[in-house]
Amino acid sequence: MFSYFYIINICVIIVFICLFFITRKTNKRWSKINDYLGKVTTTVDSIRYGNLSTKIEKIEHPTYQNVTDSINRMVETLNDREKMIIEYQAELMRQNKLLESVINSLSDGILIINEKFDILRATPKILKWFGVKGKDIIGKNVFDFIQPVNDDNFQIAELNNVEVFIKHTPANSFIVSSQPLSSLEKKRFVLIIKDITTEKEIETLKEDFVATLTHDLKVPIVAASNMIDLFLANKFGEISEKQKFALDSMKTSNKSLLELVQILLETYKLKDQGIKLVKETINLNPFIQEIVNEMEPIANEIKIGINFIPANDNPELFADPMQIQRVVKNLISNAIDHSNTQKPIEVAIGKIPGFTTISVIDYGQGIPKDEIKMIFNKYYSAAKKLRKVGTGLGLYLSQQIAIAHGGEIAVTSEENVKTEFCVKIPS
């Protein structure tokens, strides 16, 4: 019995000794875990506050080492990403400064306003024109500084080269255009203000010059024309056939010059007054025949004929005869200038639904397709390519005359084959 209790006591002592060593080893292990967790916590806190240079030291334990390596790799990745972000931010700053420099160097002024017309941002040009310094302009209403010259339909969202008056810069002329910033949740508008003072002065000078020049030119040309008529009428004595031929040539040239001056005058008046029509009934066949007869001597000088194809039903047209004559003569003159063959020019009268047509066809070098849409532009002249004199105003004025009658001039052309100008006037 005694030996049994003795054995039990020995076993209990051994168990306690084992538990002591197990507990001691476990405490050491938990102490290491706590130390490791403390390092992880310290590293995470450093990362949290932006310090990406902190790393966990290597621990000779396979389980801990895997976690350590993962955390250190994460720190390295974050560090690389931070460097990339810093580089991107620096590049964005450079681009922003470049864009701001470009915008500030523009001759136009730019400002951004909200839907209440409060100014959110403005370029230095705007500050100068508005007479405001720095950020004092922010929040001010744009209408404190500008007012439209014409109040009709002044919608801030749809401005396109609308003239405005800037109170601080009253001596200058300005136009404004707007563009909505629709990508933003709140409505914003970009206003572009341009100083057009110089352009208006140049335009005024140009118009005054053209008006004065054409008026002053017309007087001596008319006087010369009258004098030539007196010579041809033998008012100063008999003239020889050679003298008559020379005077006839001078009269033709003088008439062409007078028509050119008249075109300049009409174009000048067109801008300010528009085309005023004095309509009457025109018997087209004899009317066009008379024009052709007048233009034939000019065509004959370069050995080109003009074939007139009258209409069978002898149509009538209610139009301004002087303006229609100007159009037809200009188209025939244009055909003569651009004919490079001996084929005659054709002038024909026709009909299409709702319109009477007058066609002028030449078999010259033609017009390239990409230039057809430009030939009626003011001052455009295909004659410049052939080193011939031409302002381009003739076709421009002719088209405006046709439009004033409610019609148009259509063009079809094939290079080195033929070109047809078709005047369409409502019947």
Buried (B, 14 or more C-beta within 10 A) or exposed (E): EEEEEEEEEEEEEEEEEEEEEEEEEEEEEEEEEEEBEEBBEEBBEBBEEEEBEBBBEEBEEEEBEEBBEEBBEBBEEEBEEEEEEEEEEEEEEEEEEEEEEEBEEEEBBBBBBBEEBEBEBBBEBBBEBBEBEEEEBEEBEBEEBBEBEEEEEBEBEEBEEBEBBBEEBEEBBBBBBBEBEEEEEEBBBBBBBBBBEEEBEEEEEEEEEBBEBBEEBBEEBEEBBEBBEEBBEEEEEEBEEEEEEBBEEBBBEBBEBBBBBBBBBBBBEBEEEEBEBEEEEBEBBEBBEEBBEBBBEBBEEEEBEBEBEBBEEEBBBEBBBEBBBBBBBBBBBBBBBBBBEEBBBBBBBBEEEEBBBBBBBBBBBBBEEEEBEEBBEBEBBBBEEEEEEBBBBBBBBBBBBBEBBEBBBBBBBEEEEBBBBBBBBEB
